[in-house]
Amino acid sequence: MAGRYGNVDYATLTRRSFLLGVALFAIGGLGGTAAGATGGPLPGWEQTLLFDLELVGLVIALVTPFLFGIVLPLTE
């Protein structure tokens, strides 16, 4: 039986969410490395932004496979 919003493709949703998390982590990490390699000081808000990108990307990449791959399909 289809849910309220129709059929949800959990495998695709899991894959895309994981890749989003990895991309955010990579942007934060590579951005911090590239900014440090320029030799000039990086403003505090940019350092915070890049660190937050890494942190949020890591959390998304670790949580979404469990959420969309295991928990939500079991509740349907």
Order of alpha helices (4+ residues) and beta strands (2+ residues): alpha-alpha-alpha
